[in-house]
Amino acid sequence: KEKVEITKEQQALMKIITDAYNRHQIPQDVAKKLLQDQYSAEENFLLLTEMATSQVQVLVEFTKNIPGFLSLDREDQIALLKGSAVEAMFLRSAQVFSRKMPSGHTEVLEERIRKSGISEEFITPMFNFYKSIGELHMVQEEQALLTTVTILTPDRPYVKDQQAVERLQETMLDVLRKLCVLQHPQEPQYFARLLGRLTELRTLSHYHTEMLASWRMNDHKFTPLLCEIWDV
Ligand SMILES: Cc1cc(Cl)ccc1OCc1nc2ccc(F)cc2n1[C@H](C(=O)NC1CCCCC1)C1CCCCC1
């Protein structure tokens, strides 16, 4: 049984990324807002676009703290952000949904989201993903590293130097793998389960354009930043 040990450098890397991840969370708590009141499909759509716009902005700030990211080709940095923004948004939504809440709150939140205006066909895959993320009971370091691994996906469209991105992603995957072994010693396959979620995340994110177009209302308005990111 090989002894898994996180090196000093990996410890430092994990701290930088986790601190940055915790610093860069969207300001107001969308879950609290949704629990406070029931909104119309129009109001919910506006809330989503506001939350999504500010989340993309904090995602950009977060990536500046990923060691090595700013040394990548500048156009590749943009391609990685554009290619991972929707996945990062669903991953963040899943983490917000899975947070420990007073009893009964998660059920109310789920109900509000089901009735928000999202069309029926997407509700099941979305909540299946949220619940599969929740079951993992990730610690914050794992959440921060999983988001980082998602951003550093080499095969995004228009990435020129895929090897450079691959090297960075490998570095993060190595730390994440060791962390999983140390955090979940009874579950040797935990790391593999975690990476399996990224496949589910990519599939869910493929639907995002239809999810927006099918929101139960007319005349969907987007911010310029979301037009860039959401291909709408
Ligand atoms: C991310 C996303 C993309 C598309 Cl296309 C469709 C839908 C969607 O999020 C669904 C979704 N899943 C959620 C789970 C927990 C939660 F508290 C809010 C959640 N939301 C939406 C939201 O505010 N997400 C933001 C969360 C923070 C990061 C940026 C995004 C609210 C918007 C108001 C109507 C009820 C859904």
The ligand as an ORCA input file, in Angstrom:
! r2SCAN-3c Opt
* xyz 0 1
  C     -26.378     28.018    -13.843
  C     -27.595     27.871    -14.671
  C     -27.519     27.905    -16.054
  C     -28.674     27.743    -16.793
  Cl    -28.543     27.776    -18.495
  C     -29.893     27.535    -16.174
  C     -29.966     27.490    -14.780
  C     -28.823     27.664    -14.046
  O     -28.845     27.646    -12.665
  C     -29.891     26.940    -12.051
  C     -29.667     27.055    -10.577
  N     -29.369     26.021     -9.805
  C     -29.265     26.500     -8.540
  C     -28.983     25.859     -7.353
  C     -28.940     26.586     -6.184
  C     -29.166     27.966     -6.216
  F     -29.123     28.653     -5.067
  C     -29.444     28.648     -7.412
  C     -29.485     27.901     -8.570
  N     -29.727     28.190     -9.869
  C     -30.009     29.519    -10.451
  C     -28.854     30.428    -10.066
  O     -29.033     31.478     -9.483
  N     -27.639     29.941    -10.360
  C     -26.453     30.690    -10.000
  C     -25.835     30.018     -8.774
  C     -24.470     30.603     -8.446
  C     -23.553     30.616     -9.644
  C     -24.184     31.335    -10.836
  C     -25.513     30.714    -11.210
  C     -31.379     30.056    -10.006
  C     -31.708     31.358    -10.748
  C     -33.090     31.854    -10.379
  C     -34.153     30.794    -10.647
  C     -33.837     29.504     -9.903
  C     -32.447     28.992    -10.262
*
